[in-house]
């Protein structure tokens, strides 16, 4: 009985994922962005743990500099995918896209991403940058040195370290 229930649940999830993917495909092909966004949000309702629709929603809101809705996209994703490092990083980035950036709001999301992956150079960089802004010099230096070891983030990390007089 338990095995049959598990198999039924797996089929339902596969079916929902297929429906969500169809909505995403339809949304991508649309020229009416408002209708496309509605389809993408529907896809997140049908298969809330499938990241594909969130990616397109994130690109849409980011292109429009709509930080509020961008944050909502990733808040929903982390609710259903709490172990996704990229989802937590994107949520942090959403708060950094406000004008001015909401660094205090972003910090816990970067810390969560770092807690899930202590090798995340992006999380280390952002934590280091925020700690430097908040005057937490020693902690900032620790994270920035970690980020500086990654060629992708090294220049940005060294820039902040130099500004702190800690390079």
C-alpha positions as CSV (number, residue, x, y, z in Angstrom):
1,X,0.0,0.0,0.0
2,X,2.7,2.4,1.0
3,X,4.7,1.6,-2.2
4,X,1.6,2.2,-4.4
5,X,1.0,5.6,-2.7
6,X,4.6,6.6,-3.3
7,X,4.4,5.5,-7.0
8,X,1.1,7.5,-7.4
9,X,2.7,10.6,-5.8
10,X,5.7,10.3,-8.1
11,X,3.4,10.1,-11.2
12,X,1.5,13.2,-10.0
13,X,4.7,15.1,-9.5
14,X,6.0,14.1,-12.9
15,X,2.6,15.2,-14.4
16,X,2.7,18.5,-12.6
17,X,6.3,19.1,-13.7
18,X,5.3,18.4,-17.3
19,X,2.3,20.8,-17.1
20,X,4.6,23.5,-15.5
21,X,7.2,23.0,-18.3
22,X,4.4,23.4,-20.9
23,X,3.4,26.7,-19.3
24,X,7.0,27.9,-19.3
25,X,7.4,27.0,-22.9
26,X,4.2,28.8,-23.8
27,X,5.3,31.9,-21.8
28,X,8.6,32.0,-23.5
29,X,7.0,32.1,-26.9
30,X,4.5,34.9,-26.0
31,X,4.9,38.5,-27.0
32,X,2.5,39.8,-24.3
33,X,4.8,39.9,-21.3
34,X,1.9,40.3,-18.8
35,X,0.3,37.1,-19.9
36,X,3.6,35.4,-20.0
37,X,4.3,36.3,-16.4
38,X,0.9,35.0,-15.3
39,X,1.7,31.7,-17.0
40,X,5.1,31.6,-15.3
41,X,3.5,32.2,-11.9
42,X,1.0,29.4,-12.6
43,X,3.9,27.1,-13.4
44,X,5.3,27.9,-9.9
45,X,2.0,27.0,-8.4
46,X,1.7,23.7,-10.3
47,X,5.3,22.6,-9.7
48,X,6.7,24.9,-6.9
49,X,10.0,23.1,-6.6
50,X,10.8,23.3,-10.3
51,X,13.3,26.1,-10.7
52,X,12.7,26.8,-14.5
53,X,9.8,29.2,-14.1
54,X,11.6,31.1,-11.3
55,X,14.6,31.7,-13.5
56,X,12.4,33.3,-16.2
57,X,10.5,35.3,-13.6
58,X,13.7,36.5,-12.1
59,X,15.1,37.6,-15.5
60,X,11.8,39.4,-16.2
61,X,11.7,41.3,-12.9
62,X,15.4,42.0,-12.9
63,X,15.2,43.5,-16.5
64,X,12.5,45.8,-15.2
65,X,14.4,46.7,-12.0
66,X,11.5,45.5,-10.0
67,X,13.3,44.5,-6.8
68,X,10.1,43.9,-4.8
69,X,8.7,41.3,-7.2
70,X,12.2,39.8,-7.8
71,X,12.4,39.2,-4.1
72,X,9.0,37.6,-4.1
73,X,10.1,35.2,-6.8
74,X,13.0,33.9,-4.8
75,X,11.2,33.9,-1.5
76,X,8.7,31.5,-3.0
77,X,11.5,29.3,-4.4
78,X,13.4,29.0,-1.1
79,X,10.1,28.0,0.5
80,X,10.0,24.9,-1.7
81,X,13.7,24.4,-2.3
82,X,15.3,25.3,1.0
83,X,18.6,23.5,0.1
84,X,19.2,25.3,-3.1
85,X,22.3,27.5,-2.7
86,X,21.5,29.4,-5.9
87,X,18.0,30.2,-4.7
88,X,19.4,31.7,-1.4
89,X,22.0,33.6,-3.4
90,X,19.5,35.0,-5.8
91,X,17.3,36.1,-2.9
92,X,20.2,37.9,-1.4
93,X,20.9,39.5,-4.8
94,X,17.3,40.6,-5.1
95,X,17.6,42.6,-1.9
96,X,20.9,44.0,-3.2
97,X,19.1,45.2,-6.3
98,X,16.9,47.7,-4.3
99,X,18.0,51.3,-4.5
100,X,19.6,51.7,-2.1
101,X,20.6,48.1,-1.6
102,X,19.0,46.4,1.4
103,X,22.2,44.9,2.8
104,X,20.8,44.1,6.2
105,X,17.9,42.2,4.6
106,X,20.3,40.4,2.2
107,X,22.8,39.3,4.7
108,X,20.8,36.4,6.2
109,X,20.2,34.9,2.8
110,X,23.9,35.0,1.9
111,X,24.7,33.4,5.3
112,X,22.1,30.7,4.6
113,X,23.7,30.0,1.2
114,X,27.1,29.9,2.8
115,X,25.8,27.6,5.5
116,X,24.6,25.2,2.7
117,X,27.9,25.5,0.8
118,X,30.9,26.9,2.7
119,X,32.8,26.9,-0.6
120,X,30.5,29.4,-2.2
121,X,32.8,32.2,-3.2
122,X,29.9,34.4,-4.2
123,X,28.3,34.1,-0.7
124,X,31.7,34.7,0.9
125,X,32.2,37.8,-1.3
126,X,28.8,39.3,-0.5
127,X,29.1,38.5,3.3
128,X,32.5,40.1,3.2
129,X,31.3,43.2,1.4
130,X,28.4,43.7,3.8
131,X,30.6,43.0,6.9
132,X,33.0,45.7,5.6
133,X,30.2,48.2,5.2
134,X,29.0,47.4,8.7
135,X,32.5,47.9,10.2
136,X,33.0,44.2,11.0
137,X,36.6,44.3,9.8
138,X,37.9,40.9,10.9
139,X,34.9,39.0,9.7
140,X,34.9,40.9,6.4
141,X,38.6,40.1,5.8
142,X,38.0,36.4,6.5
143,X,35.2,36.1,3.9
144,X,36.9,38.4,1.4
145,X,40.1,36.4,1.5
146,X,38.1,33.3,0.7
147,X,36.4,35.0,-2.2
148,X,39.8,36.3,-3.5
149,X,40.9,32.7,-4.0
150,X,38.3,32.3,-6.7
151,X,39.3,33.9,-10.1
152,X,35.7,34.8,-10.8
153,X,35.4,37.0,-7.6
154,X,39.1,37.8,-7.0
155,X,39.1,41.3,-8.5
156,X,36.0,42.4,-6.6
157,X,37.3,40.9,-3.3
158,X,40.7,42.5,-3.7
159,X,39.1,45.9,-4.4
160,X,37.2,45.8,-1.1
161,X,40.2,44.5,0.8
162,X,42.3,47.4,-0.7
163,X,39.6,49.9,0.3
164,X,39.8,48.5,3.8
165,X,43.6,48.8,3.8
166,X,43.7,45.0,4.3
167,X,45.1,43.7,1.0
